[in-house]
Amino acid sequence: MSTPLRIASVNVNGIRAAYRKGMGDWLAPRGVDILAIQEVRASTDDIEGLLGPEWNILHDEATAKGRAGVALASRRSASIHRVSFGADDFDSAGRWLEADYDIDGTLVTVVSTYVNSGEADTPKQVEKYKFLEAFVERIPQLQAHNPLSLIVGDLNVGHRELDIKNWKGNVKRAGFLPQERSYFDRILGTAGDTVTGVDGVQGPGLGWVDIGRVAAGEVEGPYTWWSQRGQAFDNDTGWRIDYHLATPELAAKASNYTIDRAASYAERWSDHAPVVVDYTI
């Protein structure tokens, strides 16, 4: 007997503002079982008040008030959750939240994560690389913990040229730097193979699956984030930086990958679109 599980992920760019602009109208009819949220920028009480009592909320706030913050909201309670991540001297607060869900006797692990945006040649970029390094170290541990594991969220890196409309103009900007993209080459490389990243650095492939790229195929986009400036949204000049990354075992159970792009600029409630995938557990 299989159970359908709909998992959605979205960077809300501040959940209170998102709700003022219509997030609730999107969520109510969407049939989501687990909702991963990034850039919450609010308190747990705020989230519970906005989503309502039928949702079970796990929330990891950022150290700096009004910044970052990740949450997992579900129709089911989580059996365990973890927020520790990386070296002891590394502040990952508000950026990594793991939870285990018992789906009719089968354990599914979901991570909501918000990778630093970074800024080339600044301390912000150093922090981003620290996060990506910890990310890559955590992935094998996560898979060993549970072969049905999923990492979702705003990863702030366009992995390939297909993932950014204007990639040529962004090769020296955070979000499309070769060193950043190389981490994804390894994450998505064949498990056990030696993978040479786009920056020339070699490392073992980790064998995870980019659900969005598998679903869309070798096409430009489809994008999940558009700058608020100019006509980026109307011209679909976007970036695909919001992901569902799954273990091979869970990826085999995925279907109906959808980016819930707003019908118009005026109807957007975040600069990111939700990414929704169905899993049959």
C-alpha positions in Angstrom: 0.0 0.0 0.0 1.6 3.3 -1.1 1.0 6.7 0.3 1.1 9.9 -1.7 3.2 12.7 -0.2 3.3 16.2 -1.6 6.3 18.2 -0.6 6.6 21.9 -1.4 9.6 24.2 -0.9 9.7 28.0 -1.1 11.8 31.0 -0.1 9.0 33.3 1.2 11.2 36.4 1.5 9.6 37.1 4.9 6.5 35.0 5.7 4.5 37.8 7.1 4.9 39.9 4.0 4.2 36.8 1.8 0.9 36.2 3.6 -0.1 39.8 3.2 0.5 39.4 -0.5 -1.5 36.1 -0.9 0.6 33.1 0.1 -2.4 31.6 2.0 -4.5 31.7 -1.2 -1.8 29.6 -2.9 -1.3 27.1 0.0 -5.0 26.4 1.0 -6.0 24.5 -2.2 -2.6 23.0 -3.0 -2.8 19.8 -1.0 0.7 20.1 0.5 1.7 17.5 3.1 5.1 18.9 4.0 6.0 22.6 3.4 9.6 23.6 3.6 10.1 27.4 4.1 13.2 29.5 3.8 13.9 33.1 4.7 11.1 33.0 7.3 12.3 36.1 9.1 9.7 35.8 11.8 9.0 34.0 15.1 7.6 30.5 15.5 4.4 32.1 16.9 4.1 34.1 13.7 4.3 31.0 11.6 1.8 29.1 13.7 -0.6 32.0 13.6 -0.4 32.4 9.8 -0.5 28.7 8.8 -3.1 27.7 11.4 -3.4 24.9 14.1 -3.6 22.0 11.6 0.1 22.4 10.8 2.9 21.0 12.9 5.8 23.6 12.9 9.5 23.1 13.3 11.5 26.3 13.1 15.2 27.2 13.3 15.7 30.9 13.6 18.8 32.8 12.5 21.1 34.2 15.1 20.5 37.7 13.8 16.9 38.7 14.3 14.9 39.3 11.1 17.4 37.3 8.9 17.2 33.9 7.2 15.3 31.3 9.2 14.1 27.9 7.9 11.0 26.0 8.9 9.2 22.7 8.1 5.4 22.6 8.4 3.6 19.3 8.1 0.3 17.7 8.6 2.2 15.0 10.6 4.4 15.5 13.6 8.2 15.0 13.1 9.8 12.2 15.1 13.3 13.8 15.3 14.8 17.0 14.1 18.4 18.2 13.8 19.8 21.7 13.3 23.5 21.2 14.2 25.6 21.6 11.1 29.2 22.1 10.2 32.1 22.9 12.5 31.6 24.2 16.0 32.8 27.6 15.1 30.4 27.9 12.2 27.1 29.7 12.7 24.5 27.8 10.6 21.5 29.0 12.6 18.5 29.6 10.5 19.9 27.7 7.5 19.6 23.9 8.0 16.7 22.0 9.5 16.3 18.2 9.3 13.2 16.2 10.3 12.2 12.6 10.1 8.6 11.8 9.2 6.8 8.4 9.7 4.8 8.0 6.5 2.6 5.0 7.4 5.5 3.0 8.7 8.2 4.3 6.3 10.7 6.9 7.4 11.3 9.9 5.1 13.9 12.5 6.1 13.4 16.1 4.8 15.8 19.0 5.1 14.8 22.6 4.6 17.9 24.7 3.8 18.9 28.2 2.9 22.4 28.5 1.5 24.1 31.9 2.0 23.8 34.2 -1.0 27.5 35.1 -0.8 29.3 37.9 -2.6 32.4 37.2 -4.7 35.8 38.1 -3.1 34.3 39.1 0.3 33.9 37.4 3.7 30.3 36.6 2.8 31.7 34.3 0.1 34.0 32.6 2.6 31.0 31.9 4.8 29.1 30.5 1.8 32.0 28.1 1.0 32.0 27.0 4.6 28.4 26.1 4.3 28.7 24.3 1.0 31.7 22.3 2.5 29.5 21.3 5.5 26.7 20.5 3.1 28.8 18.0 1.1 30.1 16.4 4.3 26.6 16.0 5.7 25.1 14.3 2.6 26.7 10.8 3.0 25.8 10.9 6.7 22.2 11.8 5.8 22.0 9.0 3.3 23.4 6.5 5.8 20.8 7.7 8.3 18.0 7.1 5.9 18.1 6.1 2.2 14.8 8.0 1.7 16.2 11.5 2.2 15.4 14.8 0.5 17.1 18.2 0.7 15.0 21.1 -0.5 15.4 24.8 -0.4 17.0 27.9 -1.8 20.5 26.7 -2.5 21.6 30.0 -4.1 23.7 28.3 -6.8 22.7 27.8 -10.4 24.4 24.5 -11.2 24.6 24.6 -15.0 24.4 27.1 -17.8 20.9 25.9 -18.4 19.9 27.1 -14.9 20.5 30.8 -15.5 19.1 32.8 -18.4 22.0 35.2 -18.6 24.7 32.9 -17.5 27.5 34.5 -19.6 27.0 37.8 -17.6 27.1 36.0 -14.3 30.2 33.8 -14.4 32.1 36.1 -11.9 29.1 36.6 -9.6 28.1 34.7 -6.5 25.5 32.1 -7.5 27.3 31.0 -10.6 31.0 30.9 -9.6 32.9 27.8 -10.8 33.9 26.8 -7.3 30.2 26.9 -6.1 29.0 24.9 -9.1 31.7 22.3 -8.5 30.1 21.3 -5.2 27.0 20.4 -7.2 29.0 18.5 -9.8 30.1 16.2 -6.9 26.7 16.1 -5.2 25.0 15.0 -8.4 27.9 13.0 -9.8 27.8 9.2 -10.1 28.2 7.6 -6.6 31.8 6.4 -6.1 33.2 7.9 -9.3 35.9 10.5 -9.2 34.2 13.7 -10.4 36.1 16.6 -11.9 34.1 19.8 -11.1 33.8 22.7 -13.5 36.6 24.4 -11.5 38.9 21.5 -12.0 38.7 20.2 -8.4 38.2 16.5 -8.1 36.2 14.6 -5.5 34.0 11.6 -5.1 30.5 11.7 -6.7 27.7 11.4 -4.1 25.0 10.1 -6.4 22.1 12.4 -5.5 19.4 13.3 -8.0 18.3 16.8 -9.0 14.6 16.1 -9.4 14.0 19.4 -11.3 16.6 18.8 -14.0 15.5 15.1 -14.5 11.9 16.2 -14.8 12.6 19.2 -17.2 15.3 17.6 -19.3 18.0 19.4 -21.1 16.2 22.8 -21.5 16.8 26.3 -20.3 15.3 26.7 -16.8 12.6 26.3 -15.8 13.5 29.1 -13.4 12.4 29.6 -9.8 13.7 33.1 -8.9 13.6 36.4 -10.7 15.1 39.7 -9.7 12.6 42.3 -8.5 14.4 44.8 -10.8 13.5 45.7 -14.3 11.4 43.3 -16.4 13.1 40.1 -15.2 9.9 38.3 -14.3 7.9 39.4 -17.4 10.8 38.4 -19.7 11.5 35.2 -17.7 15.1 36.2 -17.2 15.5 34.0 -14.1 17.6 31.6 -12.2 16.9 28.0 -11.1 18.3 28.1 -7.6 15.5 26.3 -5.6 15.9 22.5 -5.6 14.6 19.1 -4.6 17.8 17.0 -4.2 16.9 13.4 -3.4 18.6 10.1 -2.8 18.3 7.7 -5.8 15.8 5.6 -3.8 13.5 8.6 -3.1 14.0 10.1 -6.6 12.6 6.9 -8.1 9.3 7.7 -6.2 9.0 11.3 -7.5 6.5 12.6 -10.0 4.6 15.8 -11.0 7.5 18.2 -10.5 5.9 21.7 -10.7 7.2 25.3 -10.3 4.2 27.3 -9.2 5.1 30.5 -11.1 2.7 33.3 -10.5 0.4 34.3 -13.4 1.6 37.9 -13.4 4.2 40.1 -11.6 1.4 41.7 -9.6 0.2 38.3 -8.3 3.6 37.3 -6.9 4.0 37.0 -3.1 7.7 36.3 -3.2 10.6 36.7 -5.6 10.9 32.9 -5.6 8.2 30.4 -6.9 7.3 27.3 -4.9 8.7 24.0 -6.1 6.2 21.2 -5.6 6.9 17.4 -6.1 4.8 14.4 -5.4 6.4 11.3 -3.8 4.8 7.9 -3.6 6.0 6.3 -0.4 
